[in-house]
Each structure stands twice: as structure tokens, then as C-alpha cells.
Amino acid sequence: MNTKSVVAKKKFGQNFLKDQSVLRKIVEAMPKNDHKVVEIGPGLGDLTKFLVDVKSVEAFEVDTDLCKLLQSNFKKEIDTKRLYLHCGDVLESWKSSLIDEPYDLVANLPYYIATNIILKALEDPMCKNILVMVQLEVAEKFCAQVGEKVFGSLGIIAQSVGTARVVVKVPPTAFDPQPKVDSAVFLIEKKSDRSDEAFEKMLRIAFTQPRKTLMKNLSAQYEKQELLEAFEKLSLTLTVRPHQVCTQDYHQLYKIIRSLDGRRNTRGNTK
């Protein structure tokens, strides 16, 4: 099998990135460090070629046909251990850490699992940076700032663990076959790991209905009096929308609600 005979498979969300200038921009945007690179979904190896020139790469490919192609086309790199190729579903082998050493995730991710993979990487203590190509809409959500309409739980999670920015927007013409949407490369530089499930549960509730007020959404789960006390402490108006509250205030809101709830439970236990 050669590269030209490969037909993209819809079930794996395959859109092969062909634009050489975009491939170079991805490599140029990589954080300068001695971490290994993990590539998920190397596809035909267009990005892999650039990556193995600068770093040791560990790649995960679910498509068995593409695995055979990569094993053939990158035989030298595999033999010299510049490239480690895993054939199979990355999510099945991803436990607490994907590999046992510090790494940066650099990849053109399949759209259908991109968000799930990014959230897993944010949770993985061995993953230090995330530089990925995704659907533009997803990139904008992870990189959104308070006040923007797309600012939501993904942006807050990203800001809670580090900094996020869009590197370059990419048109459909950069791919073969062309997707029906625009794409973007974005970078998350991690300072810590995603770890607080209870906080993220509160975020999901907060953004249940983004056009409703934050108070209305949270009232479905939390005591109204506790919320009123918390809003007053943070100088939040009762009409504020979820996207108008900054990441720091969400963390403070969570701490206050938790402390008030704990105090209420303590009083209840002493009766």
C-alpha cells in the first residue's frame, strides 16, 4: 500500500493535513524543552515527518491499514527509536498516564474524539503541553476569555490548569479530503493538572442553559440562600450570565458554596 492509494475513512474522522506551511507552523509553535512528543492519529505521517526531525515521537494510530503504511514508511525511524508506533485505540491504553515520562501532545486530532482526548491530556500528570489541530469551534471554546459568548466550562478548565491560545486558523483547503468546517491549531501550556471533579460538576450545572442567569442555573442544584450569600461575597449580580463570570470567581464561588454547605451539614448533625 502506498500513500496515494489510501482512502480516508469516515468512521475514524480522517482528514489528512497536507498544507506544508501549516505543518511547519505547528512544529515552530512547539514549546522548547526536552520532552518526548506524543502524536495521536498520525494518519499518513505528514506531521510525523516533521516531528521526528526534532524530537523522539511516540505515535498512536487506530487504523490498522495506516499502521502498516507507517511501519513501512518510517522503518528507519522505528529501527533507530526516533519513532515508537502503537497500533490500537489510544483511549483503551490510556490509564492515569499515557506514557511513563513527561511529554507534549502534538497532533492533528480526529474531530469526533478531539475534546475527549484534550480533557484526558489535561488530567494526565505526564502531559505538560498540548498543541493540537481541532475544529475551530472547539479551539475557540478552550481559548475563550470571560465575556465572550463561547466562554464556558472548557475555557474555565483550560484556564484552571494553564494558559491557552490559538496559534493559527486553518481553512478546509489545507486537508484531503476537505472537512466542511474551519480548523485551528491551539496551544495549552499546563501549569497543573485537571483534578477536581466536584468543581467541574458545578461548572456543568452553571452552563446548563447558557442564556439563563447563573443564579437560575445553579438554583436547580444548590440551596438558594447559600447562593445568595456567595454572590454577595463575590459582588456578583443576580442577573449575571454564566459567560460573564471569570475563572477565578468560579473557583471562589465553588469554595464558598462548599464551605456553606459543610457548615449547614455540621449544624444538621449536631441537632
Steps between C-alpha positions, in 0.01 A plus 500: 500500500631846414390842625314590181280190517372578851135601525396695811258310725203692635468277807840623619432863409800507268592829331867494407683829551697573181588871519877516557491854639250396770710194586804726545302743718402212729863399547609863548237544773622200701624597848879489526585214737639146507164325535402210280222574248180293494307508172147360496366412155814543285304391194725505193791637703505851348549665841704206632771571239552845647480384863760221479749755364493690829381259770452139601138415418255248644204464261162331545302396190166315515476420126676168431550583130671828586708323765644269233571800277674688782704193596623482141557871438668565835700175529830686548355729772343202678826301483700794641232562768418850376145370462303260719178394328201358691222343294163512673250725676694751711210543744509129587867516602477842670480446874612774743796579271534417132876446520737486799705814428428872446357569155338763280192402300544624141240376254237556234217346700195327349207737566270237649728426797701824522333647808517169688872462422580858606316455831689173559829676428414782741448236768819307417787606733759395242351725231662844529376682189225448241547626142221365282299558186126482561174641367515882533191505721669265751824701501307821564320344797825387665662841437198721578524790742239616751224705336521322165185309409692173455662530843393194695617199696772402249659846516482501879657154524782610265561820697494302825800291394698745287479739206334445163531682167417443134820463294354504149162461331492247218259490202345177367727519192799400716359146527430201281212427504378848588286522817183708496623726782798724575773369729759653732821408674504602866744466788437433869808541719424315822597623846301236687265207428123478470392320817187641668194306386267678745605842364437385144160364602414850624615643166273263307207617712601865459495473121196270469310782328760763401237765419342476843647678800770326701274517806216326315727215383669443834170518690398170342767325708608726787321667791374846399607659829854366463517638147376841613772512766767390253391750232505781756852411616625505139299811402320305228164634385199272491464564126856402403526239222731197528744629233540833682666348809877454494687179581630628833148593613373152407766347723411739782130431452566128523702541823233719662211269405696200627583669832141618549369155415747345745394741770134418439572124519693548825207687655266227386714227660509675839125525535 
